């Protein structure tokens, strides 16, 4: 979350070249790219790559900024697999997609280095530590959640996570709300969700349409400009990396490859959901989890915080899988474990099936639901990369697309602000009143029911993050200790 990203992270397309190891059989039938240097073998074995990706996964704390920084340090600076330009080109493409950009970037680079198998290894290893960690914490949560120590731990984590979400609003807003048009989009997005409960996908779609046509009109308000954050030290040029500058055979678009990989991954993604629905019925919690999180996989633009606003709206209010405070508990787990923050969805699915296990034991149902949630959340990430990566050159410099994406990012700021307000209402107050009038639907706190220790701990966490520039992990750790001490006392 707070780690400095040593590379450009703008969504604007940057110049660069794709590259990967050569498939010599395919090379004979595919024309060479316009690069002046020919493709060359990079010399990195699959075994070495597996060890490197395991190391990246073990160090992937701190949210996407920290994860991308770690990946850049190891893959570009230390191992010199790819150059700075190629890394940025891959990153910018991943930032266009729904889902966790850091995990998708790992898949992309793994695919460049060792084709499909390399992408699978990199992507799966990136997920595995977080999955196992959150699964273990979920067991502890449902077994010992009423114990004073555990209760105090999550009491402290909730307050700290609330401050972290507020920090995310300021961090993303400072980059996205660069003019009155972007500010207006963010404000409308916030009001649409907060006051009228408009579904998150509709907010994203409306913002994309406004941004697309606003950019097509030629308005400067919808143009994006690349940010600049130079990496420390010498920049590794593509020509000096192990991959070199050339575009390898498997990184060039082909209709046959696209159709084959799309069919395989779509089956892997949707066939299990269809089978569950067929055998268990549409009212089964497993069918609901599979369908709901499959929809989430295609609308999670803007990262975990934006996705959580929609999850809170549906999983808490519609499905009743968990309570508002429990959403913060899950986010606290995701913040303190390696892997993408979107892994918090695994906790949501876990609790949903634990409380509605059907004919299974609660723990068995919860474990299966955690696996199902993770499956339908991350299989699409591999689809987006394997299908779209060979075509990314066609996306660069597309002004209308850049305008649509800038508008989506602005809307996401409003969505995350709604999440911060929603968390505040349900974390800092014991009672909430609902005001309805026509389409208006407001959840307002009862001021007299404020939970003073939670408010003080949230304020202290915000002070640590904003004024003292403390790291997320340190803030979470201190808040958890303070929460446990308060509960015991």
C-alpha positions in Angstrom: 0.0 0.0 0.0 2.6 2.6 1.0 5.7 1.2 -0.6 7.1 3.5 -3.2 6.8 2.2 -6.8 10.2 2.7 -8.5 8.7 2.7 -12.0 6.1 4.7 -13.9 2.6 3.5 -12.9 0.5 5.7 -15.2 -2.4 4.0 -17.1 -1.3 6.0 -20.2 0.3 3.7 -22.8 4.1 3.9 -22.9 6.4 2.9 -25.7 8.1 -0.4 -25.4 8.3 -3.8 -27.0 7.0 -7.2 -26.0 9.5 -10.0 -25.7 10.1 -13.6 -24.7 12.1 -16.7 -25.4 12.0 -17.9 -29.0 9.9 -20.8 -30.1 12.1 -22.0 -32.9 9.5 -24.2 -34.6 7.0 -21.3 -34.8 9.7 -18.8 -35.7 10.1 -20.2 -39.2 6.5 -19.5 -40.1 6.1 -16.0 -38.5 7.7 -12.9 -40.0 10.3 -11.1 -37.9 9.2 -7.9 -36.1 10.6 -4.5 -36.9 13.1 -4.6 -34.1 16.7 -4.2 -35.4 18.1 -6.9 -33.1 17.1 -10.5 -33.7 15.5 -12.6 -31.0 17.9 -14.5 -28.7 17.7 -17.2 -26.0 17.6 -15.8 -22.5 19.2 -18.8 -20.8 16.9 -18.8 -17.8 15.7 -22.4 -16.9 12.2 -23.1 -15.8 13.6 -24.3 -12.5 15.3 -21.1 -11.9 12.2 -19.2 -12.8 10.2 -21.2 -10.4 12.5 -20.3 -7.5 12.4 -16.6 -8.5 8.6 -16.5 -8.6 8.4 -18.3 -5.3 10.6 -15.6 -3.8 8.5 -12.9 -5.3 5.4 -14.5 -3.9 6.8 -14.8 -0.4 7.7 -11.1 -0.4 4.5 -9.8 -2.0 3.2 -7.7 1.0 2.0 -4.2 1.0 -0.7 -4.1 -1.7 -0.1 -3.7 -5.4 2.4 -0.8 -5.2 4.7 -2.8 -2.9 4.2 -6.0 -4.9 5.1 -4.3 -8.2 8.1 -2.7 -6.6 9.3 -6.1 -5.3 8.8 -7.6 -8.7 10.6 -4.8 -10.4 13.6 -5.0 -8.1 14.0 -8.8 -8.5 13.0 -9.3 -12.2 14.5 -6.1 -13.7 17.2 -4.8 -11.4 18.5 -8.0 -10.0 17.9 -10.8 -12.5 17.8 -8.5 -15.6 15.3 -10.7 -17.3 13.5 -7.8 -19.0 14.2 -4.1 -19.6 12.5 -1.1 -18.0 10.4 -0.2 -21.1 9.1 -3.8 -21.5 8.2 -4.0 -17.8 6.3 -0.7 -18.0 4.5 -1.8 -21.2 3.4 -5.0 -19.5 2.3 -3.1 -16.3 0.3 -0.5 -18.2 -1.6 -3.3 -20.0 -2.3 -5.1 -16.7 -3.7 -1.9 -15.3 -6.3 -1.8 -18.1 -7.7 -5.1 -16.9 -10.2 -6.1 -14.2 -8.5 -7.9 -11.3 -5.2 -7.6 -9.4 -2.7 -6.0 -11.7 0.3 -7.3 -9.7 -0.7 -10.9 -10.1 -1.5 -10.3 -13.8 1.9 -8.7 -14.3 3.5 -11.8 -12.8 1.6 -14.0 -15.3 2.6 -11.7 -18.2 6.3 -11.8 -17.4 6.2 -15.5 -16.7 4.5 -16.0 -20.1 7.2 -13.8 -21.8 10.0 -15.9 -20.3 8.6 -19.4 -20.6 5.4 -19.3 -22.6 2.1 -20.6 -21.1 3.7 -22.8 -18.5 5.8 -20.0 -17.2 2.8 -17.8 -16.9 0.9 -20.4 -15.0 3.7 -21.0 -12.6 4.2 -17.3 -11.9 0.5 -16.6 -11.5 -0.2 -19.6 -9.3 2.8 -19.1 -7.0 1.7 -15.4 -6.6 -1.7 -16.6 -5.2 -0.7 -19.6 -3.2 0.9 -18.1 -0.1 -2.0 -15.7 0.4 -4.6 -18.4 -0.2 -3.1 -20.7 2.5 -2.6 -17.9 4.9 -6.1 -16.5 4.7 -7.5 -20.1 4.8 -5.6 -20.7 8.1 -6.8 -17.3 9.5 -10.4 -18.1 8.5 -10.2 -21.4 10.5 -9.0 -19.4 13.5 -11.6 -16.8 13.0 -14.6 -19.2 13.1 -13.2 -21.4 15.8 -11.7 -18.9 18.2 -13.4 -15.7 17.0 -15.2 -15.2 20.4 -12.1 -15.5 22.4 -11.0 -12.2 24.0 -7.5 -12.2 22.4 -8.8 -12.9 18.9 -11.7 -10.6 19.3 -9.3 -7.8 20.4 -7.0 -8.5 17.5 -9.7 -8.0 14.9 -11.1 -5.0 16.8 -7.7 -3.3 16.3 -7.3 -4.5 12.7 -10.7 -3.0 11.8 -9.8 0.4 13.1 -6.4 0.4 11.2 -8.0 -0.9 8.0 -10.5 2.0 8.1 -7.5 4.4 8.1 -5.9 2.5 5.3 -9.0 2.7 3.1 -9.1 6.5 3.8 -5.4 6.7 2.8 -6.3 4.9 -0.5 -8.9 7.5 -1.3 -6.3 10.3 -1.0 -3.6 8.4 -2.8 -5.6 7.4 -5.8 -7.5 10.7 -5.8 -4.3 12.7 -6.0 -3.4 10.9 -9.2 -6.8 10.6 -10.9 -8.7 13.8 -10.1 -6.5 16.1 -12.1 -9.3 18.4 -13.5 -12.9 19.4 -12.9 -14.3 16.7 -15.2 -12.6 13.9 -13.3 -13.6 15.4 -10.0 -17.3 15.6 -11.2 -17.2 11.9 -12.2 -15.9 10.9 -8.8 -18.5 12.9 -7.0 -21.4 11.5 -9.1 -20.0 7.9 -8.6 -20.0 8.5 -4.9 -23.5 9.8 -4.7 -24.8 7.1 -7.0 -23.6 4.3 -4.7 -23.9 6.1 -1.3 -27.3 7.7 -1.7 -29.0 5.6 -4.4 -27.3 2.2 -4.2 -26.6 2.0 -7.9 -24.7 -1.2 -8.6 -21.0 -0.9 -9.0 -20.8 -2.4 -12.6 -23.3 0.3 -13.8 -21.2 3.0 -12.3 -18.1 1.7 -14.0 -19.9 1.3 -17.4 -21.4 4.8 -17.2 -18.0 6.3 -16.4 -16.4 4.4 -19.3 -19.0 5.7 -21.7 -18.6 9.3 -20.6 -14.8 9.1 -20.8 -14.8 7.4 -24.2 -17.1 9.9 -25.9 -15.6 12.8 -24.0 -12.2 11.8 -25.3 -13.6 11.3 -28.8 -15.0 14.9 -28.7 -11.4 16.2 -28.4 -11.8 17.6 -24.9 -8.6 18.0 -23.1 -10.4 17.1 -19.8 -10.4 13.5 -20.8 -6.8 13.1 -22.0 -4.3 11.3 -19.8 -0.7 12.1 -19.5 1.9 9.8 -18.3 3.3 10.3 -14.8 7.1 10.2 -14.3 8.9 8.5 -11.4 12.3 7.6 -12.5 13.8 4.5 -11.0 16.9 5.0 -8.9 20.2 4.3 -10.6 20.7 3.3 -14.2 17.7 2.2 -16.2 18.0 -1.2 -17.8 17.4 -0.9 -21.5 15.5 -3.7 -23.3 18.5 -4.4 -25.5 20.7 -5.0 -22.5 18.3 -7.4 -20.8 18.4 -11.2 -21.1 15.3 -11.1 -23.4 16.7 -8.4 -25.6 14.5 -6.2 -27.8 13.0 -8.6 -30.3 9.5 -9.9 -30.2 9.5 -13.6 -30.0 7.2 -15.9 -32.0 4.8 -16.8 -29.2 4.2 -13.1 -28.3 2.8 -12.3 -31.7 -1.0 -12.4 -32.2 -2.6 -15.3 -33.9 -6.2 -16.3 -34.4 -5.7 -20.0 -33.8 -3.9 -19.5 -30.6 -6.4 -16.9 -29.3 -9.4 -19.2 -30.0 -7.7 -22.2 -28.4 -6.6 -20.5 -25.2 -9.9 -18.7 -24.9 -11.9 -22.0 -25.2 -9.7 -23.8 -22.6 -9.7 -21.0 -20.0 -13.4 -20.3 -20.4 -14.2 -24.0 -19.8 -11.9 -24.0 -16.8 -13.6 -20.9 -15.5 -17.3 -21.5 -16.2 -17.7 -25.2 -16.5 -17.3 -25.9 -12.7 -19.9 -23.1 -12.0 -22.3 -24.6 -14.5 -21.9 -28.1 -13.1 -22.5 -26.8 -9.5 -25.6 -25.0 -10.6 -26.9 -28.1 -12.5 -26.3 -30.6 -9.6 -26.9 -28.3 -6.6 -29.5 -26.0 -7.9 -29.5 -22.2 -8.3 -30.4 -21.6 -4.6 -27.3 -23.4 -3.4 -24.8 -21.2 -1.6 -22.1 -22.7 -3.9 -24.0 -21.7 -7.0 -24.5 -18.2 -5.7 -20.8 -17.9 -4.8 -19.7 -19.2 -8.2 -22.0 -16.9 -10.2 -21.5 -13.8 -8.0 -17.7 -13.9 -7.9 -17.5 -14.8 -11.6 -19.3 -11.5 -12.2 -16.9 -9.8 -9.9 -14.0 -11.1 -12.0 -15.1 -8.9 -14.9 -15.9 -5.7 -13.1 -13.1 -5.4 -10.5 -11.5 -2.3 -12.1 -9.7 -0.2 -9.7 -8.4 -2.9 -7.4 -9.6 -4.6 -4.2 -11.0 -1.5 -2.5 -13.3 -0.6 -5.4 -14.4 -4.3 -5.6 -15.1 -4.4 -1.9 -17.7 -1.7 -2.2 -19.7 -3.9 -4.5 -19.1 -7.0 -2.4 -20.3 -5.1 0.7 -23.4 -4.1 -1.1 -24.3 -7.6 -2.3 -22.6 -10.1 0.1 -23.7 -8.3 3.2 -27.0 -6.7 2.3 -28.3 -9.1 -0.4 -26.9 -12.5 0.4 -26.4 -12.1 4.1 -23.1 -14.1 4.0 -21.4 -11.9 6.6 -21.8 -8.8 8.7 -20.4 -5.3 7.9 -17.7 -5.6 10.6 -16.6 -9.0 9.3 -15.7 -7.5 5.9 -13.1 -5.3 7.7 -11.8 -8.4 9.5 -11.3 -10.1 6.1 -9.6 -7.1 4.7 -7.3 -7.0 7.7 -6.3 -10.6 6.9 -5.6 -9.7 3.3 -3.5 -6.7 4.4 -1.3 -8.7 6.7 -0.7 -11.7 4.4 1.2 -12.0 1.1 -0.6 -11.9 -2.2 -3.3 -9.7 -3.8 -5.7 -7.8 -1.5 -8.5 -9.2 -3.6 -7.9 -12.5 -1.7 -10.3 -11.0 0.8 -13.0 -12.4 -1.4 -11.9 -15.9 -0.3 -12.9 -15.0 3.3 -16.3 -13.8 2.1 -17.0 -17.1 0.3 -15.6 -19.0 3.3 -18.1 -17.4 5.7 -21.0 -17.6 3.3 -20.7 -21.4 3.1 -19.8 -21.8 6.7 -23.1 -20.4 7.7 -25.1 -22.2 5.0 -23.4 -25.5 4.6 -26.3 -27.5 3.4 -25.7 -31.2 3.8 -22.0 -30.8 4.4 -20.2 -30.0 7.7 -19.7 -26.2 8.1 -15.9 -26.4 7.9 -15.9 -28.7 4.8 -18.4 -26.4 3.1 -16.4 -23.3 4.0 -13.1 -24.8 2.7 -14.7 -25.8 -0.6 -16.3 -22.4 -0.9 -12.9 -20.7 -0.3 -11.4 -22.8 -3.1 -14.3 -22.1 -5.5 -14.1 -18.3 -4.8 -10.4 -18.2 -5.4 -10.8 -20.3 -8.6 -13.5 -18.1 -10.3 -11.6 -15.0 -9.2 -8.2 -15.8 -10.6 -8.8 -18.1 -13.6 -10.1 -15.1 -15.6 -6.9 -13.3 -14.8 -5.0 -15.9 -16.8 -7.5 -15.6 -19.6 -7.0 -11.8 -19.9 -3.3 -12.2 -20.1 -2.9 -15.2 -22.4 -5.6 -13.9 -24.7 -4.9 -10.2 -24.8 -1.1 -9.8 -24.3 -0.2 -10.6 -27.9 -2.5 -7.8 -29.0 -1.4 -5.0 -26.6 0.6 -3.1 -29.3 -2.8 -2.3 -30.9 -4.0 -0.7 -27.6 -1.1 1.7 -27.3 -1.9 5.3 -28.2 -5.6 4.8 -28.4 -6.9 8.2 -27.2 -10.5 7.2 -26.8 -9.5 4.1 -24.8 -7.3 6.2 -22.6 -10.1 8.6 -21.9 -12.5 5.8 -20.9 -9.9 4.4 -18.5 -9.2 7.8 -16.9 -12.9 8.2 -16.3 -13.1 4.8 -14.8 -10.2 5.6 -12.5 -12.0 8.8 -11.4 -15.2 6.9 -10.7 -13.3 4.4 -8.6 -12.2 7.2 -6.3 -15.8 7.9 -5.6 -16.5 4.2 -5.1 -13.6 3.8 -2.6 -14.8 7.0 -0.8 -18.2 5.3 -0.4 -16.4 2.2 1.0 -14.6 4.4 3.5 -17.9 6.0 4.6 -19.7 2.7 4.8 -16.9 1.1 6.9 -16.9 4.1 9.2 -20.6 4.0 9.8 -20.6 0.3 10.6 -17.3 0.2 12.6 -17.4 3.3 14.7 -21.1 3.3 15.7 -23.3 0.6 17.3 -26.5 1.7 15.7 -27.4 2.9 12.2 -30.6 4.4 10.9 -31.9 4.1 7.4 -33.5 7.1 5.6 -35.5 6.3 2.5 -37.4 8.6 0.1 -38.1 7.3 -3.4 -34.8 6.1 -4.9 -32.9 7.8 -2.0 -31.5 5.2 0.4 -29.1 6.5 3.1 -27.5 4.7 6.0 -26.7 7.2 8.7 -25.0 6.6 12.1 -26.7 7.4 15.4 -24.1 9.8 16.9 -24.9 8.8 20.5 -23.8 5.2 19.8 -20.2 6.0 18.8 -17.7 3.4 19.9 -15.0 5.7 21.4 -12.1 3.2 21.6 -12.6 2.3 18.0 -12.7 5.9 17.0 -9.6 6.7 18.9 -7.7 3.8 17.5 -8.8 4.7 13.9 -7.6 8.2 14.5 -4.3 7.0 15.9 -3.8 4.7 12.9 -4.6 7.6 10.5 -2.0 9.8 12.3 0.6 7.0 11.9 -0.1 6.6 8.2 -0.5 10.2 7.2 1.8 12.1 9.5 4.4 9.6 10.7 4.5 7.8 7.3 4.5 4.5 9.1 4.2 1.3 7.0 0.9 -0.5 6.6 2.3 -3.6 8.3 3.6 -1.7 11.3 0.3 0.2 11.6 -1.7 -3.0 11.5 0.5 -4.7 14.0 0.4 -1.9 16.5 -3.4 -1.5 16.1 -3.9 -5.2 16.6 -1.8 -5.2 19.8 -3.7 -2.1 21.1 -7.0 -3.9 20.3 -6.0 -7.0 22.2 -4.8 -4.9 25.2 -8.1 -3.0 25.3 -10.2 -6.1 25.1 -8.2 -7.9 27.8 -8.4 -4.8 30.1 
